[in-house]
Structure formats: structure tokens, C-alpha cells
Amino acid sequence: MSLAMALALSDSLVLWVPAGAHPLPAKGYPTKSSRIAPQLREAFGWWNLTCPACKALFTAIDFGLRKEPSVAWVGSVAIKLCKLLKIAPPAVCQSAVQLFEDDMVEVWTRSVLSPSEACGLLLGSSCGHWDIFSSWNISLPTVPKPFPQPPKPPAPGAPVSRVLFLTDLHWDHDYLEGTDPDCENPLCCRRDSGLPPASRPGAGYWGEYSKCDLPLRTLESLLSGLGPAGPFDMVYWTGDIPAHNVWHQSRQDQLRALTTVTALVKKFLGPVPVYPAVGNHESTPVNGFPPPFIEGNQSSRWLYEAMAKAWEPWLPAEALHTLRIGGFYALSPRPGLRLISLNMNFCSRENFWLLINSTDPAGQLQWLVGELQAAEDRGDKVHIIGHIPPGHCLKSWSWNYYRIVNRYENTLAGQFFGHTHVDEFEVFYDEETLSRPLSVAFLAPSATTYISLNPGYRVYQIDGNYSGSSHVVLDHETYILNLTQANEPGATPHWQLLYKARETYGLPNALPAAWHDLVYRMRSDMRLFQTFWFLYHKGHPPSEPCGTPCRLATLCAQLSARSDSPALCRHLVPDASAPDVQSLWPRPSFC
């Protein structure tokens, strides 16, 4: 149990990342449980443990672990292991374990150590059922799928809407200019980071190219400098408000971040409607989002209630109702368009509460199907916003979502996510052949610099507010703050247009087929890929070159809106086997 907690912390903390590192897309990888189950059965086989004895044993363990002294003992052992394995600096180990231990013990005893689960794992299905992260399916309506109808281009002069997209703001309350940007902790440029050696400069005034988040003044600069990019019809804001000091965060800290940054957005955007989504950093412990069946102090009620109060001016009563229950909602921002904000933490590999039950948490996907079917019946179009992209989710959740997108391709006009901090996309294909592009999810870059990036934001041009509008994305623009220039002595911050997608990539439109074609053009056109690599990192790419494995892995990520599905990349390397293609996928980064 203590080892499991230590390893879980290594998944939740962004630890020991060098200052020059850059996040790559998190894609499919086998769950730990699927790898360890056979070894555990073999290891326990010689005990000659009977099924009744096994269940009695784990019932006793379950009862004993819930006692307060036992939780403290598990925590103390986890701290020692964290230090021994050098998962984090000693002070971070201490704080992180104390923050996680109560929730982790609760989850462990309700899932992995429940008598049925544990004995099913150790002795086989005749003694119990081990089904953590097992496959499951949502139900689709019996209404036949309409024949696919690609959207028609808008008539010349038709209205175009501009939608501001903000994601991954990561405000650091303790950011301090001049401190060490390359400290030993997972997050630097802070009051506790110390001073850098005399040979290296300290953290810049507006931010730093390192493992650092943003001071509030940089977010104020972003929001106050939006004028040239506007005016905006609405704002999509997909979460991750607090900083990455995930080992030392209280509920009070998280609520301060929520209310402070929400007030800032209201101040500078005024009457423009803002539609938020929940990020994985909003809670504490990070990634800890129990489904609604978890009640009491360990539930997420404290967070969802605060969000409902803070966002009440933007959301109608029907949206606030489901937000309070599960952190997701739907509303109609204009005639003919339905907006759905998903809580993507219910698909997250790092949400340890899903060990208890990962089958459609909160019934969110089944609810999504109902919303999409109702929109199809009305003839409405739908935008989906969320934090974690679908290609980064647990396999069953991701495959079910992919299936839903396939069924409602005529209704779904846009998908918008964040989380990875870099500038990318995910193409969806028809399930029958995996060859016809039918949707695209846009993954916008972060406001934060974490890790070693320029601050940035996105603006989408969308088919506008008129009868018969397709509401699809027509183009998008990305804006950045060049930190090198902004941090010069006497300089003032200047947010500038980095690029326009269609112009830069030579796209005929911004529909799914155009993004599919772009990936395959980049496979053979190195100059085009280098442009993408530069923009992927918001104009501040790593110094080390992106060689062939890196390039193919990056391109594969753009084709992979479904996790654990190497067949989606089969045409990138036609002669490679499925395992060879899967090996291209980078290890996950935790954002």
C-alpha cells in the first residue's frame, strides 16, 4: 500500500523535469494493473490460500487500514519510500504524502483491497471479479445515424464569430522575480526556490522559460491587452487555474485561485459571456475528482459549489444544477448552437478515485448522448469544451467518446480542449475504416510558461450567428508574449499575433480533412514540420532537434483522438507493425 502511494505520487507530481524539457502528448500506455496481475497470481499461488480465507484476510486489512493510526503508518512508510526512490526532494515527499494519504487509503480500501477485487486478482475469477479499468460501453439510441453531410462553406459576407479561448492559466501566488528558475522542487521561480548561483539569472518579471508558472500581473497583462485580438462574441475557458505546487495546496488555496482569477476575467471581459470547464488542477489533491457517489468531506461538493457561485453570472440555472452535481453542464449560447462543457477528470488516468469504479463516472457520457440526440432532433449544432483531450483518456472512456463523435458527426461542429500546454490537434476518423476524417479536436496552447514556453492564448473564427450557420471553425489565431523581449530592462509586455492557421499551413479550410492532409504533408516536408514544431512550442522550441522518432511520435499524436489505438498511425510508417507504431508514442506528461 505504501509503495502504491509512493508510485501514485510520482504520477501526480511533475517531478525532476529539467528546465529545458518540453511536454509531449500523453498517449496510450498499458495500465499498471494489467501488467502486475499475472505476477501477483504467481507470487501468491504457493500460499495455498483458499477463497474464504482470502476474503477474510482482506476484510480484516480493509477494516484495519481505515483506522487513523494505520493511515499515519502507511503515510510514514510512503514518505520513506518516496525519499528512498528519490521521487521528489524530502520536503516535497513529506508534504505530498500528508496531502494524499487520507484519500489514497480510502480509494485503496474501496477498490484494490476490497475482498472481491483483491481475491479475484490473486486467486482468479472463481473467487471474485477484478475489473478495475475493465471495458464498458454506453448505449446509443436506436435512431439510425443520418447520412454524413460535411458542412457547406459560409456564403461570402456571412457573419463570423470570434471566440477567445483561454486554458491552463496556472497562477502562482508565490511567484517572485529574481528567484532560482532551476531549483530542486517540481515548481520554481517561487518564494521558497532560493536565489540562483551568481552565474545564472533569476526569474524574470513577467515569467520565465523554465518549470515556472505565472505571476498575476502577467495574467492581468494578457486580459488587459486583448483589444487587438477582439472583439469577442464569447469566451471558452478550459481550466487549470492554480499553480503546479501540487504537493502543498489546501482547499483554501484552490478557492482563492478560482475566485481571484474569475474576478480578473470578469473585470477585463465585462459583458462578454464566458463558458468555463473544470481542469485537473482545480482540486486538491491534484487529479482527485471522486464521482458523485462519494459523499461527505471527501466529495467534490466544496469545489463545484464554489464554481457555481463564482460562475453564476455566466451560466443559467439548468447548467448550474449539473455543475453542482458532477462539474459538467450544457446550455444554448445562441439560437441553433448547444454548448457542452465536459468534466474530463472522469476520463483521466491520473484520477485515482476511478480505481473504485471507472464505468462512465457520473453517467456523463450517457448524459452527453442524450444532449447530442436532442440537438440532432432539433437540428442544432454542438460545441464541446473540456480540459483533458479525449486521446489522453482511459481506454474505455476514450473509445466510447470516439464512438459518440462518430454517431453524431453531423451535429458536432467543434471540439475544444487544453491540458497539454502546447499547440496541437486530434483528428477523428470513421470507425469502420479509420480512414475518413470526420471531426477534429483543437488543443490550444497554455497561458502559462510551464515548461519553458511563451505565454499564449487562442482565438477561433467560427461560422457566425445566423439562421443555417454551420458553427464550424473557419480558422484560428494564436497570440503570445515573447518573454525574452518582455523581460528586457525597461520593456513593457507586448502580446503579438504568432500565426494564423490557414495562412501558415496553406489549408483550404479548417475542416477535419485539411488537418489530416497536413499531418501527411509534414511526414515528408521537413520544412513544414519545423514550422509546426516551432508553433507547437509557442515560438520557443527546445534547443535539441526533433529527429525522426520524435517527429513521427508528434505526428502520430495528431492522428490519435482515441487512446491505445496504434492502428490510427498505421499509414505514417506503412511497413511497421502495430507494436512498432505504438512504440512511437511518447511517455505521458502530467500537466
N, C-alpha and C positions, 0 to 999 in steps of 0.2 A: 504493500500500500504506500509506504514512504517513497519507494523507488518510483512508483507510478506518479506520485505527486511531483517529485523532482523532475521527471520527464515531461509531465504536463506543463510545468512551469517553463521548461525550455521551449515548448511550443507556443506559450503565451507571451513570453518576453522576447523583445527584439534585442538579442544579446550578442556581444562580441562581433558586431558588424564593423568592419574597417571603414574609416571615413570616406574612402573612395568607392565604396560599394554602391551598386545601384540595384533597385528591386527589379526582378524579372517576374513574369506572370506565374502565379501559383496554379499548377495543373494537377492532373490526377496522379495519385500515388497510392499504393495498397495501404489499407488500414492496418494499424499495428496488430489489432486483434486477429485479423485473418492470417498473419504470419506466425503468431505465437501459439495459436490454439493447438496445432498438431504436436509441437514440442511439449506443451503443458500436459497433454494427454499421455504422452510417452513417459514424461517425468513422474507423473503420479500413478502410472499403471502398476508399479511394483508394490505400492502400498496395499493393494488388495482391498481398496476402500469400497464398501457397499453403498448403494444408493441411499438407504435410510440413514446410515452413519454420516455420509457426506452432507446430507441436508441438515442433520442435527448439528454437525460441526459448523456449517456456515450460518445457521440460525444463531448459534452462540457468538460467533465472530461478529455478525451483524449487530447483535444486541450490545456486545462489549465495546465496539468501536464508537457507538453513539454516546458513550459516557464521556463527560468533559475531560477527565484525566487521560483517557485514551486518545482523544483528539490532540491534546497537548503533546502526548508521547509521539504520535505519528508525525506531528509537526516538527518536533525536535530532531527526529531521525531524518526527515526530509531536508531540514536545514543542513545537517551534517553531510548528506549525500550531495546536495547542491554545491556545497563548498568543495567536497572531495572531487566531484566530477568537473569542477570549475565551470559550472553552468553560468555563473554570474559572480561578480565581486561579493565578498562576505556580507557586507551591509545590505546589498540588494537581495541576497538569498534570505536573510533574516526577515526583511520587510515583506517580501513576496510570499513566503510560506505562511506568515501570520495572516496575510490578507486572504489567501486562497484556502487555508486549511479547513475551515468550517464547511464551506460549500463543497470542496472536493471529497471530504469524508461522507457528507450526505449523499452526493451523487454515487460514490463508490459503493456504499452500503445498499443503495436502492437499485443498483444495476449490476455491476460486475460481481458483487458479493451477495446478491440475493440468492437464496438457496437454489432456486430453479435454474437461474442463469449459470451460476458457478458450477453446479454439478452437471449441467448439460454440457458445459465446456470440458470438464475434466473426465467425465465418465461416458459421455455420448448422449444421443437424443433419447435413449430409453429412460434416462433419469431426469431429463429436463430439457429446456429449449434455450439454446444460446442464439439470440437473434439480434444482437447489437449491430446496428448498421446493416441489417438484412434488407433484401429487396422488397419493395412495396409499390403499389400502383394506385393512382387516383382514378375516379370514374369520370368518363366523358359522357355527355348527353347522347341520346340515340339520334338526335337531329343530324342528318347527313351533312358532311362538310361541303360547303359551296365550292364550285369550280374556281381554282385560283385566278384572281384578277389583279395583275400588277397595277399600281396607281397610275393614273394619267397625269402627265405634266401639267402644271397650272397654266392657265391662259396668260398671255403677255399682259402685264399690268395688274394681275391678280394680287390681292393683299398678301404681304409676307410678315410673319410674326418673328420677333426677336426674343429668344428665351435665354436668360442668363442662367448659367449652370455653375454652381459652387459645390465643391466637395473637399473633404479632408483638410479643414482649416487648421486643426491641431494648434490651438492657442496654448502657449506655455506661460503661465502666470509668473514663473520664476526665471524667465529668460533674462540674462544680464550681459550687456555688452562688455567685451574685454575678457570674459572668462574662457576657459580652455574648451575649444571645439572638438578636441580629440581626447577627452577624458576616458577613464576606465569604465564608466557606467554606460548603460544602454542609451541614455539620452544626455546630451552635453549642452554647453552654452548656458548653464544654469548657475544659480547661486551656490550650489554645492559642487560645482565642477572644478573649482580651484582656478588658479592662473596658469596660463601656458608657459612653457620654457621661454627664455628670452629670445631664442632663435625663431620662434613661431608667433604669428599674430594671434590676437584673441578674437572672440566672436564679434562680428560686425553689428552695426547699429540696427540695420533692417533685417538681419538674418544672416545665415552662414551656410556655405557649401560643406556640410558635414552632417553628422547624426544629431541634428538640432531641429526644433520646431520654431514657431514664430512668436515674436512679441506682439502685444495687442496693437501697437502703433502701426505695424505692417498690415494687419487686417483693416485697420481704420483707413490706411492709405489706399488699399485695394478698393474698399467700398466707396470712399470719397472721390476716387479717380475714375469711376465707371463712365462718366459722361460721354467721352468719345466713342465708347462701345455701344451706347444706348441709342434711343430709348428702348426700354424693355416692356414687353406685354405681360410677362410673368417670370418667376424665378423657380428653378428646381434646385433643391439644396439637399445633397445626399449624405450628410452626416460626417461623423468623426470630428467632434468639436474639441474634446480635451487633448492634452499632450500625451506623449509616449512614455511618461514616467509611471508605467503601469504597475510597478512594484510598490508604489507609495501613494495611492489615491483613496480618498474617502468618498462616501456618497455626497457629503457637503461640497467637496472639491468638484465633483461631476456636475452638481446642480448649479454651482457658481459659474462654471464654464457655459452651461446651457443658457442660463438667464443673461449672462454678460454678453455673449456673442449674439443671442437672439435680439437683445435690445439694440446692439450695434447695427444689425441688419435692418431692423425697423427704422432706426434713425436715418440711415442713408438711402433706403429704398422707398420710404414713405408709403404711398398708396399702392405701390406695385404688389400684386398678390404673390406670396411666397409659399411653396409647397415642399415641406421637408420630408426626409426619410431618415430612419434610425441607423446609425453606424455601429460598428462593433466596439468602438472605444467609448461609447456613451455610458456604459455600465461600469461597475466595479464589483468584483474583479473583472478585468477586461475579458471580452468574449462570453461573459456569463449571462445568458439570457434564458432563464427557465421558461418552459411552456406554461400556459395558464393554469394547468392542473397543480402546479406548485404554488401553495398558498402561504400566507403568513409573512414573516420578516424576510424570508429568502426569495420571495417572489419579486417580479419586476414592477410591481404596482407603484413603488416610490418614484420610479423613473417615468413611467407612462403618464402618471397623474401630473407630474411636473411639466412634461412635454405638452399635455393637453392644456394646461393653464397658460404656458408660455406662447403656444401657437394658436390659441383660441381666436384671435383676431383674423387669422387666415383660413380657418377650417370650419365647415358647417357642422351642425350637431351630429349628423349621421357619421361623419368622418371621426369626430372626437370620440364617439361611442366605441368603435373598433380599435382606435388608437389606445384607449384606456385598457382594453382587454388584451391586445396582442401586439401593439406597436405598428399596425398597418391600417390602411384606410383607402376609400375611393370617393371621388367627387367629380362634379362636372364643371370645369373652369370656364367653359363656353359652350354654346349650342353645338351638338354634333361631336363633342370630344369628351371622353371619360378619362380621368387620370387615376391611376392605381399606384399607390405607394406601398411597396412590399417591405416587410421586416426580414431582410436576408440573413439575419443571425440564426433564423430557424433552418437554414441550409448549411450553416458553417461547420467545417471540420474542426474548428477550434472551440466551438460551443460545447463545453464538457457536459452540460445538462442534457444534451441529446443522447448521452450514453444510456439514460433511463429509457427513453423511447424516441426514436428518430423518425417514426412514421408520420409524415405530414404534420409536423408540430403546429399546434393551434388550429389545425384544419385550414391553414392559409391557402394551400394550393387548390383545395376543393372549393373554397370561397372564391378564389381567382377565376376558376372555371365558370362559376355562377355569374360573376361580373362580366366576363367576356361573352358568355352566351346571351345575357340580357342586352349587352351592347350590340351584338350581331342582330338580335331580333329587332332592335330599334333602328338599325342602320348607322349607329355611331362608330367612330374610330376611337382607339385607345392608345394612350401613352403609359408605359410602365417605368417607374423610377425605383431605384433601390441602391444599396451601398455595395455589397459584395457581388461581383458579376456571376452569372449562372454557371460559367465554365469553371469556376473555382469552388463549387459546392460539393457536398457529399453526393456520391454517385446516384443513389435512387432519387434524391430531390432534383438533381440536375437533369437526369433523364426524363423524369416526369414533366419538368418545366419545358424541356425541349419538345416533348410530345404536345404540350398545350400550345406552344408557339406554332407548331406545325398545323394543328387543328384550326387555329384562329388567325392564320396568316393574313386573310383579307381584312380582318378587323384591327389587328395590331399595327399601328402606324409608326411607333417609335419606342425604343428601349434605351434607358439612360442610367449608367452606373458610374461608380468611382472606385475607391479602395486601393488600387494598385499604385497610385501616385504618379503613374506615367501615362502617356498618351497612346491609346490603342483601341482595338475594337474586337468583336467576336461575331463571326458570320454563322448563321443558322442555315441548315440545308433540309430538303425534304427527307423524311425518314426512310422512304422506300429505296432510294438510290444514293443518298448522301452526295448528290451532285448538283441539284438545282438550288441556288441561293434564294432564300425566301424571306429572310429577316436579318437585321444586323443590330447588335447591341453596341452602343458607343460608350467607351470607358474614358472619361475625361481626366485630365491631369489634376494634381492636387494644388491647393493653395500653399501648403507647407513646403519647406525645403527638404524635408526628410525623405531620402537621404541624398545630400549633395546635389540638389536640384534648384532651379529658379522657382520662385513663387509664381503661380499661374491661375488662370480661370478660363472658362469656355463660354462662347455664345453660339447658340444654334439658330439658323434661319429655318423657319418652318412654314409650310403652306398655311396661309393665314385664315382669319376668322371670316368666312363667307359660306353661304349655302353650297354644299357639294365639295367643300375642301377635303383634300386627302389627308391633311395634317401631318404629312411625312416631312422628314428632314430634307431640306434643299441644299444646305451647305453648312459648314461650321467654321468658326474663327477661334484661334487661341491667342490669349494675351499673357504676357509675362512681365515680371520685374527683373531686369538684369542686375543681379546683386553686385557684380564687380563694379558697375557704374554707380549704383545707388550708394555703396559704402565708401566711395571716394570722399576725402575730406571736403566739406562744403557743398557736396552734391545734394540734390533733392530727388526723391523717388519719381521715376517716370515709367508708368505702365504702358507697354507698347504692343502693337499687333505683331505676333510672331509669324503667323501664316494663316492663309485661307485654304481649306482642304481641297476644293475642286481645282483651284488655280495651281496650287503647288504640285498636286499629284496628277494633273491632267485628267480628271474624272469627267465623264459625260454628264453625270448626275450623282446623287448621293444615295442611290438605291443599293440593295444588297449585292447585285451582280457586279456593280462597279468596284466594291470593296474586295470581292472575290478576285476579280481580274487584277486588282492592284497587287495582291499577295503574289500571284503567279508572275506578274511583271517584275516584282522585286526579287524573285528567285533567280532570275538571270541578269537583271540590270543592277549591277553593284552600285552605280552612282545613285540610282533611285533609292536603293535600300539605305545608303549612307545618309541621304536626306531624311528618310523615315527615322533612322536611328538618332539623328540629331534632334528631330522634333519630338520623338518618343521621350527624350530626356529634357524636354522644355528648353532646348538651346544650351544645355550644359552636359554633354555626354561624358562618359568616363574616358580617361586617358588611354586605357588599354583597348586595342581594336576588337571589334566583334568578328571573329573568324567564322568559318563555315558552320561548325556545330552551333555556335551562338546565333548565327543568322537563321539557320533552319529551325531552331527552337523558338525563336521570336516569331517567325512566320507561321509556324505550327500553332502558336498560341492565338493568332488572329483567326484561325480557322476552327478553333475549338470552343464552341459555345456549350459543349457537353463534356463533362469531366470523364476521365477514364475511357476515352473513346479514340484510340490511336488510328482507327480507320479514317477519321476525318482528315488526317495528314498524309494519307497513303500516296497521293499524287505528287507531294513535294519531293519524295525520294522514291520514284516508281519501282526501283529494283530492291528496295528494303523490305524486310519482313515487318510484321506488326510490332514485335518487341524492339526492333531496331528503331522504328519511328517513335515508339513510346520513350526510348532512351534519350531522344532529343529533348524531351520535356524537362524544363528546369525544375529544380527543387523549389518548394514553396517559400515565398517570403511572407512575413506577417506584418501587415500594415496597420 
